[in-house]
Amino acid sequence: MSAIIYPRSPRETMAGWHYLPRYVDKIRLHLAGRLHSDYQENLGKGFDGMWLEAAGLTHAAFVEVVKNTITDGQVCDWVRQNVHRSPEEKAAHWNSVSNRPPANDAAAQARLQKRKAESNLSHRNDLTTFVDYIDADEKRL
């Protein structure tokens, strides 16, 4: 595949959850055979996995939800009916995602710098988190 179809920003929300629209996009692209290879290795892992853990779901189960819906509204309705988390729990999930890598995690900080270098973004000192990096790499920042 040459042309990358970017999933939505990790900052977007659905059913009160940040990141969820991005994960739904990745699943839909994968089901359609259009998920770029750069995204396939971590599908259901990384930030996807963090959302799954916070929601109490497995990747396989959530893929079935997305597969059996047509619209984002249907996914949103399913999440609202089946994933019962408080606004504080949702905020804690987003706080964890949006503040990675932690300042005290040298290995994760090095991984961010490596990713920035691979994307010719080393000069972007404003990219201090993986969420920032994702949005810049996908031409949103």
N, C-alpha and C positions, 0 to 999 in steps of 0.2 A: 504494500500500500504506500502510495507516495503522499497523497494529500491527507493531512491530519484534520479530523473533525474534533475540535476541542470540546470537552465537556464543560459545563458551566463552572463558574468560579466557586472555590470552596466557601466563599463568603455568602453565597446565596442561601436562602432558607426555604423550607417546605415543612408544613405542620409544626412550625416552631423550632425546627432543627436546622442549624447551619450545616453545610456540607452535603446534606441529603440529596439535593438536586444534582450535584456533581456525580454522586454514586449512581443515582438512577440513570443519568446520561451514559455513564460507562457501561452499565448493564445493558441498556437498550442498544448501544453501539456494538457491544460484544454479541448479543443475540442476532443482530443483523449482519454479522461478519464484517463490521466496519470499524471496530476498535483498533486503533493504531497499535503496532507492536510495542511501542514505548510504554503503553499502559497495561499490557496484558499480564506481565509478570506479577504485578502487585494488585490485580483485581481481587477484591475481597480481603486484602491485607492492608497494612499501613493505615492511612486515614480511613479507608473503607472499613477496615477491621475495628478501628476505634469506634466508629459509629455503630457497627454491629454489636460490639460489646456493650456500649452505653444503652442500646435499644434492647439488648437481650435476645438477639436473633443470630442465626447462622447465615453465611453467605448463600448456601444452597436454598434455604427457605425464602430468603428475600428475593433471590433471582426468580423463584416461582411466582412471587407476588407481582413483580414487574412484568414477567412473561404473560401473566394472565390479566393484565390491564392494558388499556390503550392510551389513556391520558394521565398526565401528572395529577390531575384532580382525583382520579381513582386511586392512585398510589397514596396521595395525601389522605384521602378518606380512610384507606386501609390502615395507615400508620396511626391516625387519630383514634381509630377504633381498637387497635391491637397493641399499641406501644404506649403504655401509660407511665410517663415520666413527668416529674414536676418541672416547672420553669427553671428552678435552681439546678436540677440535674442536667437539663439541656444546656444551661449556661456553663456548667462545669465542663461538660463535654467540649463545647466550643472553646473555652478558655484553654483546655489542654491541647487542642488541635492548633489554635491560633498562636500559641506561644512556643511552638517547637521550631528549632531546637532549644532546649533549656540552656541558659548561659553557662551552667556548670557541667554540661555534657560535652567534653572536648571532642569525642568521636563524632557526635551528631553535628557539632559546629563545623568540623572538618568536612563532613559529608555535604553540608550546605555549601561550603566554599567550593568543593569539587563540582557540585551540580552547577553552580554559577559559572565556573570556569568552562565547563563543557558547553554551556549555552552562550558563551561570550558575554556574560553579564558580571564578570568580576569587578568591573568599574562601578557597579551599582551598590554603593554603600547603604542605600536606603532599603535594600532587601535584607532584612534581618531575621526573617522567619521563612519556613517552607511555604506557607500560604502566600507571602509576598513573592517568593521565587516562582511559584506556580503561576500566579497572575502575570508576572513579567514574562516568563518563558512562553506563555500562551497569548502574549501580545495584548494584555488588558491593562498593564501598568507601564 
